[in-house]
Amino acid sequence: MIKKYFAIVILAIVLFSTVACTKTGQYKTPLSTNQELKKFSSRQEIINYLEQASKYSSSYYGGIRSFGMMAEKATALESAAAPLSASAGMAKDYSTTNIQVAGVDEADFIKNDGKYIYTIVQNKLVILDAYPAENAKILSETKIDGTPQQLFLNKDRLAVFTQEDAQVPVFGEFDYMPRPIYKQKTHALVYDVLDKENPKLVNDYDLTGNYFAARMIDDYVYLIVQDNVYYYGGVLEMPMIKESSKVLLRPNVYYFDNPEINYNFNTIMSFNMFEEDSVKAETFMMGYTNNLYVSKNNIYITYQKNVPYVYYQQQNEEKFYNVVVPSLPSDIRREIESIRKDNSLNSYEKWEKVSDELEKFYNRLDENEKTEFIKDVENDMQEYEAKMAEERAKTVVHKISIDNGDIKYEANGEVKGNLLNQFSMDEQDGNLRLATTFEAWTFNKNIQHNNVYVLDSDLKQIGSLEKIAEDERIYSTRFIGDRLYMVTFKRMDPFFVIDLSNPKNPEVLGELKIPGFSDYLHPYDENHIIGIGKETDENEWGGISTKGVKLALFDVSNVNNPVQIDKYEIGGQGTDSEALQDHKAFLFDKKKNLLVIPIREVKGNKEYDPRLGYYRQNLWQGAYVFLLTEKGFELKGKISHMEGQETDYYYYGSPNAVRRSLYMDDVLYTVSMKKIKMNDLNNIDNEINSVKLPYEDYFDRPYPLPMMKGMSGGVGVIEVVPSSTSTAEAIAER
C-alpha cells in the first residue's frame, strides 16, 4: 500500500512515463531543432521520411496516413488612393484595398479602378460600370467553378483564386491503374477584361491544396497553397502545377529534418499577369503554417513549433532525473544512477527497481519530512517547467526571397511565443521585427507575457524586449517606422509605445491604461493612431464584460505619455464589426477625413421567443460613416442594406451585411452580397443609386463570408441554432 501511494505521489509530481523508452533501452531524441534546409530527391524518399516520422507522430484512419491539417484561411499609412491623372470617364480620386505594406497588394473579393467594380458574388465574377454612380449597372456575370475566394486587378487583367473539391487519380508504386484521392484544389484563373462585357479566360493554373494567401508586386502574383501530406498504400500525391490538364511544373520539395506533429506541403507559385510561360514554384514541407507576412522582397512564413508527443514523454523522464533525483539523499541517488546505467534491464525493469529505491527513501521520512520534500520538488519543478516551456513555445520563421517571380529560400529562425496575425511582423532595413505572446502552463501555474524581437537578415536575434504586460496577451500591434504600437488586455487596455530606433535595444517609451481593447490599429498620421475593438466594463461578479464596438483615437506625439483624444462606442454587448478581424473591411482616407466601418449592431432588449424556446435580439446590419479629424469622431450617417428587421440567425454571414466600402470622388459605395449602394459623401442620407447583385438565397455556399478570428481564407458559416430546434427545422423556418 505504501509503495502504491508513493508511486502515485511521485507520478503526480513528475508525470513520469516509460512509453518513451523501448524494451531494449532508452530512445533518445533531441528537443532542439536545427531547421537545416534539405531537398527530397524523389517521391519514395518522402514516403520513407514519413514512414520514419510516423514512429513518433502520425494519424491513422483505417490505414490512411495523413500528416497535416487542412488549411482554412496578411506599411501603408492609409488606404492606397489612385493617381489623380485618371482617364476620361473615370474618377479622379478613388480608394483601393487597405493593405499592410505599400507596393504589396493583397487579394480581396472586391477591387475597383475608379470606374469599374470587380467583385465575387457566390460563384460568379461580376463586373459593374460603377462611375458615374447615377448610371451604374452590371456589365457581365461570369460563372466560376468551385468556390471563388479572392482576386487581384492589374490594368485589364484579373486573377481570381477559387477552390474546389476534386478527385485526383494517382498511380501507386507498381500499380496497374490510377487510384482516386479526394483533395482540395486551388485554381488561379487569369482573365483578360479589356472587354468588360465579355471577360476572356487566358490561363487556368491548377494546384493541389487549399488557398492560403496571395500577394501581388508589380505584375507578379505570388500564390501560397497548403496541402496536407497524405499517402495511402505507398501512394503520395506530389505537388504539381497544371494548365488544362497539362503538367507545367513539378516543384522541388524542400524540407527541414526536424520532428513535427503535422506535415504540410506549402507551395509558393509565382506568375506574371501579362506573360505566358512565366510560372515558377517551390514547395516546402513544414509544420502547419498559420501566419504570413510579405514585404517587397521577402515572404515570411511562420508556424508554431510543435514537437511530437514522444518528446514530451522523453522530457518527463529527463525531468525526473534532472529535478527529482538531485533532491534525494546521496545513497539513493547512487543506486538510481547505477540502475539507470544497467543496460541488461529494459525500461520497465529499470523503473521497477528505481521505484523500490524511492519507496525505501520515502519510508524513512516522517509526515513533516514528506511534506517538505514534496514542496521542495514542486518548487524545483516549477522552475524546470518554465525553462522547458520557453524551449517548446516558439514560433518558427522561414524567410523566402522573391524577385520578379524568382523564389529562393534564404534563412530561418525562432522566437519565443505566438504571433497574433500578419501585423505582428514587419521588415525594416533588412531586419524583421516581431511581437509575440508567450503562454505556458507549468506544474501548477499559468505563465503569460509579451515580447518584442528583432532578427537580422539571417533571422538571427539581435535585439529583444521581453516580459511586457505579464498575465496579459496581445490584442493588436502596428509597426510604423521606428515605433511599435501594441495593445494588450486582461482587465484594462494598456496601449504601449515601443521604440525600435536601436534594433539591438527595443524599449518601452510610454503606456496608457484605459478600459476596453483594440483589435486593429491603423495610422491616422505620424502622431495619431486609430484603434477599433471592444469596450469593456466591470460586471456585478467582479469580472470584466465585453460591451459594444469601440473606436478610439490616440495622440502619440508625446511618446512618453500617449493619450486617448476621443472614443466612440457603438451598440451593446454582442455588437461586432468585420474590421476587427479583417483589415480590408476598414476604409480610411485622411485627405477626405473619412472613416467607414461595417457594423453588426445588437438592437434593443432580449425578448423571449416561446416558439424557439430562447431569448432573441434583433440586429442592425450596415456601415457607420464618420468624419475623422485630429479632434475625434463625428458621425456623418449610417447606411444599411437590410430589407426589414433581421434576427440572430443572420448574426454572421447575412447577405444584407455591408462587407466592404470604397469611394470614387465624392460617392461612397457600400457592398453587401445582395447589392451595392451609392451615397453622396457630402450628404450620406442622399442615396444616388443602388445595384442589385446576382445573389441567390438558395445557394448552398454564400461565399464570401466574414473572416472570423482564427480563419485565414477559407469558407465558414457561423449560425446560431437553438438546441430545441434541429438545424433542418431552423433553416426551414427562414
N, C-alpha and C positions, 0 to 999 in steps of 0.2 A: 504493500500500500504506500509505504514511504517512497519507494522507488518510482511508482506511478505518479505520485504527487509531485516529486521533484522534477520528473521529466516534463510534466505539464507546465510547471513554473518556468523552467529553462526554455522550453519551446515557445512559450508566450513572450519571453524576453527577446530571444534571438531569431525566432521564426526559422529555425534551422531546418533544412531539408536535405535528404540524401539523394533526391532524384537527379541532382546534377552530377552524381558520381556513377561510374559504371561498376559492374561486378568485379572487374579486374583491377580497378584503381580509380583514381580521381581524374575526371576530364577537366582540363584547364582551358579556359577561353578568356582572352583579354577583353576588358571592358572599354579600353580606349580604342579609337579608330584613327586610321591614317589618311583616309579619303584619297588614296593614290589612284589616279586615272588609269584604267586599263581598257583594252578593246577585245571584244569577243571575235574569234576568227571564224566561227560557224554557228549554225543553229544547234548542232549537237553539243557544242561547248556550253551554250547557255543552258541546255537541258541538264547536262552534267552538273553545272553550277547549282541549279535549282534543286536537283536531287540531293546534293550535299547540304544545301541550306535547309532542306525540309527536315533534316535531323534535329534542327534547333527551333525552327518556326515555320509552320505551314498550315494550311487549312485543307481538310479533306472532306469532300462531299460526294459520297457514292463513287469514289475512285477519281473524282475530278480534283485536280490541284490548282488552286488559284492563289497567286502571290500578288496581293494588291487590293485596292479598293476602287470602285467605280467613282470617277470624279463627278462632282455636282456641276459646280461652277467654282487696282491695279492702280519744275515748279513755276506752274504759271501763276501770276499774280491775280488773274481774273479770267473768266471765260473768254477764250480767244475770239476776237472780232475779226470780221473780214476786212481786207483792204478797202479803202474808200474809193479807189478807182474802179467802179463797177461798170459793167456793160449796160447798154441801153435796155430798159425794161426790168432791170434788177435793182434791188435795194442798195443804197449807198453804204448802209451800215447794217450788219446782222450778226447775231450770236452764233457760236458753234459749240461743240461739246466741251463741257467743263473737264479739263484734263489735269494731270498732276505735273507733267514735265513739258515745258514749252518745246514744240517741234516733234513731240511723240504723241501722235493721235491715238485715241482709244476707241475701240469699236463700241457701238451702241445700236439700239434698234431704230434710231431715227437720226437722219442727217439732213442738212439743207445747204444751199449755195447762194442764198439771197434772193432766189426766185422760186426754185423748186424744192419740195419736201419729198424725201425718200424715206419710207417707213415700212416696218414689218407689221402686218395685221394678221395674226394667227398664221396661216400657211401661205400668205400672199405678200409679194413685194408690191407696194402701192406707191405710185409717183403722182404728186399733185403739182399743178401750176398754182402756186400759193401767193404770188405777188404780181399785181396789186391784190389786196385782200378782197376787194369788192367783187372781183371776177374769179376767185379761187374755185378750182374744180379738179376732179380726179382725171388724169390723163390715161393711166393704164393700171391694170391689175395683172400681176404675173404669178401664177401658182408655182409654189416651190415644194418639192417632195421633202418629207421628213418634218422636222421641227426647226424652223429658222430661229437663229439665236441673235446675231448682231450683224452689223455691216459697216463698211467703210465707203466713203465717197472721195474720189480723186478726179477732178475735172469731169470728163464724160465717161468715167469708169466706176462701177460699183463692185465691191467684193462682198458677197453675202455668205455667212457661215451657217450651215444647217446640219442638224444631227438626225440620224435615222437608225432604227433597229435593222440589223442586217444578218443574213445567214451567209457566212463566209465558208466556201469549200476549201478544205486543207488536206493535202496528202500527208499521211503519216509515213514514217520511215518504212520502206519496202511494201507499202500498201498498194493495192491494185486499183483503188478508186478514191475519189475525194470524200472526206467526211465533213459534215456540217458543224460549224461552230457558230453560236449566236453571239454577235458582238454589237457594240455601238460603232457607227461610222460617222465621220465628220467630212462634209464636203465644203470646199471653198469654191464658190461659184463667182466667176468674173463676168460681168455684163457690160456691154457697150450700150450706154444710154444717151448717145447723141440724139437719137430719135426717141423722145420720152414716151411716145405712144406705142412704140414697138421695141422694147429692150431686147438686145440680141445677146444670147449666151455665147461667150467667147471661150471660156475654159471651165472645166469641171474637175477640180483636183479632189481626189478621193483618198482619205486617210482612215485607217482603222483606229478607233479610240474615241474618247469624249472631248468635245470642245472645252478647252480650259480658258484661254485668253488669246487676244491678238493685239498687235500694235502696228502702226504704220509710220514710217520715217521716210520723208520724201515720197518716192514712188515705190518703195519696197514695203511689202507686208510681211510681218513675222507672226506665224500662227503656232500656237503651242497646243498640242493634243496629248492627252493622257490615256493610256491603255493598261488595264491590269495584266500582269504577266500570267498567262493562263495556258496550261497544257494538260493533255489527257492521252494516256497511252502512247507517249512519245510524240504526240502532235503538238507543235508550238507555232502559233501564228506570229510571224515576224513582222515588224513594222515595214510598211511599204507605201509608196505614193503612186496612185494610178490616175490615168485620164482616159475616160471612155474605155474602161476595162484593160487598157494597155498599161503595163508597169513602166512608170517613168524613172523610178529611183527606189533602190533598197538602201536606206541609210545605214551607215556604220552604227553599231550598237556599242556604246561605251558603258563601263560600269566601275564601281568602286568596291574593292574587295573587303567589304565590311558587312557585319550582320545587320539585317533589317527584319522587322516583323512583316512588313509588306514590301513587295517589289512592284514598281510600275515602269512601263516604258514612257518616257517623256520625250516626244518628238518635236523638235523645233524645225519648222519648214519656212522657207522664205521664197518669195516670188515677186517679180516686178509687174505692176499692174498693166504695163503697156508693152512688155516684151515677151515673146514666145521663148520657150526653152530656157527659162530663167530660174527654174525650180532648183533649190538646194535644200538639204536637210541633214540633220544629225539626230541620233537617238541616244538618250542617257537612261540607263536602268538604275533607278534610285528609289528612295522611300517615297511615300505618298506626299506629293507636292501640294502645299496649301497656300502659298503666297508667291507673288511675283512683282518685281519692280524692274522697270525698263528705263534706262537713260538713252541718250542719243547714240551711245557707243557700246552699251553693255546690257545684257539681260541677267538679272539676278534671280535664281530660282532657290526657294527655301523650303525646308520641311523640318518637322520636329524629329529629333534624334530618338529613335525607338529601338532598343535592343531586345532580342527575343527573351522569352520568359526564362530560358535556361540560364541566362546571365544573372537574373535576379536570384535564381536558386544558388548559383555559384557565389554570389555576393553574401547570401545568408551563411554559407559555410565560412567564407572569409571573415565575416562579421563575428562569428563565434570564436575563431582562432585569434582575431586581432583585438577583440574587445573583452569577451568573457574570460578566455584563458589567462590573459595577463593579470586579471583580477584575482586569480586563485593562488593559494599558497604554493611555494616553490616545489614541494614534493609532488603535489597533484599536477602541476604544470609539466614536470619532467616525465611523469607517467603518461600523460596525454600526448606529449610530443613523441614519445617512444612508440606509442600505438599508431600515431599518425604516419610514422615513417616505416611501419612494418608492411612491406609490400606482399607479404604472404596472406594478408587478410583482405577480403573485399570490403566495400564501403559499409555494408550493413553490419558486418562483424566488427569493424572498427568502431562504429557508433555504439554498439552494444558494450564494448569494453570501455569506451570513453564514458558512457552513462554510468557504468559501475563505479568508476573513479569519482564522478560527480556525486554519486549517492554517498560514497564514503565521506567526502568533504561536507556534504550537506548535513549528514547525521552528526557531525562534530559540532555543529552550531546550535546555540540556543535560539529562542524566538527573536530576541533583540538583534542577535548577530545575523540571522537570516534576513530580517527586515532591512538592516543596514547594508548587507551585501547586495540585495536586490535594488535598493535605492542607488548605490554606487554604480552598479552595472547600467541601470536605466539612464543615469546622467552621462556616462561614457557613451551609451548607445545613441543618446540624443545628439551628441557632438559628431559621432561617426556617421549617423544617418544624414545629418545636414551636409557633411562633406561629400558623401556619396551622391546625395540628391543633386548637388551642383554639377557633378560629373554627368548625371543622367539627363537632367532637364536642360537640354541645349537645343539650339536651332542650328542646323547645318545650312550653310550658304554656298551656292555654286555660282561662279561668275563665268559668263559666256559672252565673248565679244561679238559684235555684229558690225558689218561694214559693207554697204552696198550689196546686201544679200549674203555675204560670206558669214559663216558661223564657225566660231573657233572657241574651244574650251580653254579657259585661262587659269583659274585658280579656285580654291575652296577654303572655307574657314568655319569656325564655330563660335557662337556666343551663348552666354547663359540666358535661359529664359525663352519665352514665346513672343513671337511677333503678332500684333493685333491684325494688321492689314498692310496694304501696299504703302500707306502713308507712314508706316513705321520705319521706312527705309528712304535714303536719299544719297545721291552721289554728288560730291563737290571736290574739284581739284584732284580727281583720281581716287579720293578716299570714299569709302562707304560708311555712312553714319546710320546707326540702328538704335531703336528704343524697344526694350523688351520688358515683359513682366515675368519675374521668376516666382514660381509657386511649387511647393513641395510639402508632402506630408511625411514627417519623420515619425519616430517611435510613438510620441504622444503629443505632437504639436504640429500646427499648420504654419508654414513659413511663407510669407509673401512680401515682395518688394519689387522695385522697378530699377532698370539700369539703362545707361546710355553707353554705347561703344562706338569707337572709330577704328575702322580697318583700313589698311593701306591698299595699294593697287594689287598686292598679292594676297589680300584678305588676311593679313597678319595684324593682330591687335596692337594699336599704337596709343590708344587713349581709352579711358573708361571713367564712368561716374556711376557708382553702384549704391544700392540700398536707399533709393529715393522713395519717400512716402511708404514706409513699411505698413503692412497689413492692408494695403490698397492695391488696385490694379489699374492699368492704363485704359482709358476710355477713348482718347483721341490724341493724335500727335500731328504736328506740321513743322517740317523743316523749311525755313526761309532764310537763305543766305547763311550767315554765321550764327543763327539762332535756331533753337528748337522750342516750340510751344507745345506743352504737354498737359493733358488733363488726366488726373487720377481720381478715384472715387471709392468711398466706403460709406461715410455718413455726410461728408461735406465734399465740395468740389475744389481741390487745390489746383489752381491754374499756375503752372510753372513757366518761367522764362529761363532758358538754359543757354549759356554762352558756349559756342563751338569755334570761336575765332582761333583758339590754340587747339588743334586737333589732339594734341597729347595731354591736354588738361581741361576737359569739359568741366564747367562749374555752374551751379545754380545762381542766377543773378537776383531773381525775385520770385515771390509767391503770393497768390491771392486765394483766400478761402471763402467760398460762398456756397449756399445751398444749390443742389442740382448738379448736373454734369453735362458736358458737351460730347456728342458722338462724332462730330465732324467740325474741323476748324478750317477757316478759309481766310486768306489775307484780304483786308479792305485796302490798306496801303501799308507802307513800311512801319507805321506807328499804331495801326489798329488791326485787330483780329476779330472776325465774326465767328461765333460759336452757335451750333444748333444741337440741341439734345433734349433732356427732360428736366422739368422742375421737380424738386422733392420737398418733403416736409416730414417732421416727426409725427408719428401716429400715437394713438392712445395707449399702445402697448410698449412705448419707449423705443420702437424701431423706426425705420425710415420707409415711407411710402412714396411711390412714384406718382407724379401728377401729370400735367399736360406737357405739350411740346414747348420748349423754351428757346427763344433766340436771345443771344447776348452779344454786346459789342464791348470789346476790351481795348483800353488805351495802354499801350506798352511803350510809350515814348520815354517814360522813366522806367528803365528795365528793372530797377531795384524795388519798384513799387507799382506793379500793374494794378489798374483799377477797372471795374466794370462801369462803363458810362451809362448803359441803358440795357433794359431787357424787355422782352415782350412774350407773354405766356398765352398759349392757345389751348383751349379745351380743358377737359378734366381727365381723370385717370383713364388710360386706355387710348387716348389720342396719340396718333403716330404720324410719321412722315417718311416717305421713301428716301428722302435726302439724308436721313440718319444712317441708312445702310448703303446707299449708292450715291456717290458724289455727283454722278451725271444727272441726277434729278435736281441739282442745286443750280439756279440761274442767278448770277450776279454780274452787274456791269457798273463800274464806278462812274464812268462818264455820264451815264443816264441816272445815277443814284437809284438803280433798280435792283430789287431782290424779289425773287419769286420762289415760293416753297409749296410743293404739293402737300396736302394735309388730309388725313382721315380723322375727322373730329367726332368724338363721342358727344352726343347731344342729349340733354335732358336727364331725368332720373330713370333709374331702373324700374321697369314695370313687369309684374308677374304675368306670364302668358300661360294660362291653365291648359291650353291645347298642347303646348310643348313641354310644360312642366318645369320651366326655369325662367329666371329673370332676363329681360332683354332691354337693350337700349338702341334707339335709332341713331344713325350716323349721318354726318355730312361729309361728302367727298368733294374735293375741289382744290383750288390754289389760292393762297394768300399772296397778294401783291403789295409790296412795301416800297415807300420812298426811304432810302437809307442814306444818311449823311453822317458826318463825324459826331453829330449830336445824338443820333439814335434812330429808332424805327418809327415810321409813320405809316399806318395802314392806308393804302390808296383804294383798295377794294378787294372783293373776293369773286372768284369765277368758279362756277360749278357746272358739271356736265350731267348732273343727276336728273333722272326722269321720275320725279316723285321722291318720297322718303325711302331710304334704304334701311335694311335690317343688318344684324350682326352676321348673317350668312355671307355678306359681302364685305366683311371687315377687312379681309385681304383679297386681292385679286379681282376686285369689282371692275367690270368693263366700263363703268362710268367714272372710275377714279382717274384724276389727272396724274399722268406719269411723268411728262416732260413739259417744258415750256421753252420757247425761243422767241426772238423778236426779229423783225425786219423793219428797219427805220422806226416809225412810231406805232407799229402794230405788234401786239403781243399775241402769240399763237400758243394755246394750251392744247395738249394732246392726251387723249384717253384712247382706249381700244375701240371705242364706238364713234368718236368724232374728233374733229379739230375745230376749235373755236378761235375767232379772231376778234380782239377787242382793242379799242383805242387806248394807247398808253397814257394819253393826256386826260382821258375820261374812261376809267375802267368799266363803268356801267354801260358804256356805249358798245354794244355788240355789233361789229361790222358785218360779219358773215359767219357761217357755220357749214362745215362739210361733213357729211355722214360717211364714215369709213365702212368697208365691207366686212363688218364683224358679224359672225353667225353665232347666235345664242346656243345652238345645239352642238356646236363644235366641241369635241371632247378634250382638246388641249388649247385652252385660251392663252397661249403664249403671245407676247411676253408678259410675265407676271413680275410683281415687285421682288427684288432680290433681298431676302431677309438675311439677318446675321448668320454667318456660317455657310451661306450659299456663294457659289463662285460664278456660275454662268449657266447652270442647267435650269431645268423646268421644275417648278414646285408649286403645289396648290395647298394653301393652309386654310381650312374652313372650320367653323365652329358647328359641330353636330351634337345635339343634346343626347345624353345617354339613354333617355327614354324613347328616342326615335331612331330608327335604323337609317343608315346612310341613304339607302334607296328611297325610303319614305321622305327623308329630308329633301332630296333632290326633286322628288315628285311634287313636293309642296310649293316649289318655286313658281 
